[in-house]
Amino acid sequence: MTARPTQLDAHFAAEVMERPGGKHLLTCMACGTCASVCLVRRFYPSFNPRRVLHQASLGMREAVLSSPEIWLCSACDACYPRCPQEIHISEVMGALRDLAIEAGYEAPGPFPVVDSAVCSGCAVCARVCPYEAMAPARDEADPSRQTAHVDHTRCLHCGLCVAACPSGAISLEETNDQEILARVTADGWMEQRGLLSGGTQPRCLAFVCQWSIRSDAAWERAQRFGDQVRLVPLPCSGRVEPAMVLWALSRGVDAVLVVGCDDDECHYQRGTYIGRSKVYLLREMLATMGYQQERVRFARQASADRYGLERHVQEMLATITTLTAPIAVTVD
């Protein structure tokens, strides 16, 4: 990292520190603890919070404000309990994003797309969004009604709004229902029947929060179950669709496992809570319909537990052998 004196702004650090959340910019001693625990680095290896803060402290205004890295922090604050200087990195990143917005820089996508013709303006998406990026506003085409609008400066494309929308008016590139369904049905996996519906071996569908798995090795270990298990990554466990779970159960899958982060490590703040709540409601629904609740389970995965996913899947497969009665409902 090099910069010429003419590229440095002597007032930039002071500007950051004057912003809400930016006061600890110069407190950072660049130990690297935040980078070592940050889950973002698995998917974006270049993301390094201490480098961003160091650049800002040097006055590298343009390099910092134009960097996509300042938009990657999801404010999960997994780094905060481990920071020896007790710095909320997420708050400093927020101050940098505010300055970037004022300077005319835009957040990278993808962003949710709202079909205003379908949106009812119920504001469920606004209540579920961890970042207040969704809000009802007057529809431009028809001012007499309200529809959901997306604030691109706040959105971190977790997909929770997509799963929460009761009218199906919101879509998000790469995490829409069609893409997730394609992952479930790839290679004709859904054509095979599970143990409870006449098959020869137990079959489990596992929706896994991508942030709960720390390494590719942990993911590969869970692949050892072969065709018995279909692992489908989601941007967040809160993105799971209850209708898709029931659909899978009604078509020969013995059980569905939803794996999310630990509560204090949720990448999208309350995504684990939302995902777990959905699963608990599904279990209650199954019991009301006369089916065994154990057909659906939520498991929390600590980022440091390298064998957790493999263990959760193994436990689910063992549970299937104790169950009876396949799901016999129609889910379109």
C-alpha positions, 0 to 999 in steps of 0.5 A: 500500500503506497500513496504519494503525499499529493494523494493524501488529505490531512483533514480526512481522518478528522472528518471521519472522527466527527461522524457518528461512529467514527470517533475510534478511527485512530484507536485502531492499532492494526493488530489484525484481530478483526480480519482473523475473525471476519466471516466476510473474508471467506467470500471476499478475501481482499476484505481487511478492516484494519487496512481500510482504517489505516488508509483512512487514518493516513488521509487516503480519501479517494482510495477509501471512499471508492473502495467496495470494501467499506460496503461489505461489513454487515455489522454482525460485530463478531470482531467487537468482543475480540478487539483489544481496543474495543472498537466497533469496526461496523460503526467506523465503516458506517461513518466511511459509507456516509462520507462516500454517499455524500461524495457521490459514490454508490453501493455495489449490488445486487439489490432487491427489485420490487414489482410495484404492480404486485406489491401491496404496501404491507411493509412486512419487508420493512419490519424484517429488514435488519438495516432499515433498507426497505420502507413503504413510499408513494408509488410513482405510477399511482400516488394513491397507493404505497409500495416498498422502496429499497434504499441502496445505501443501506441494503446488504442483499441478505434476501430476508425481504424476499422470503418475508414478502407475502405477495411475492413482489420482491426478487433478488438476483442469484437468491430468487426462489427459482434459483434456489429451487434449481439447486434443490432439483439439480441432477434429478435429485428430487426424482428419488424417493426417501425412506418414508415414501418407499425409497431404500435410504433416508434422504435429507434436504439441508438449507445452509447459511453460507456464513455459518460455514467457515471453510470449504473443507467443512462444506466438503466433509458434509458432502460425504453423504452423497445422494442422501443429502442435498446441501443448498447454500442460502445467503442467510437462514432467514431466507428459507421459504416455508412453502419450499420446505413443505414442497420438498417434504410432500415430494419424497424428502424425508426431512429438512434441516435448516442450518444457521449461525450462532445467535451472537455470530449472525452475519445479518444481525437477526437472520438466525432468529428469523430462520429459527422462528420460521422452523419452529412455526413449521414444526407447529404446523406439522404437528397440527396437520398430524405429522411428526415435528422432527421432519424439520429441524433448525441447527445453530452452527458456530463458526469455530466448529469445523465439524458442526455441519457434518454432525448436524446432517448425521444426526438428522439422517439418524432421526429419519430412521425413527420417523413414520408417515410421509407428508401427503399434502399438495404444495404448489 
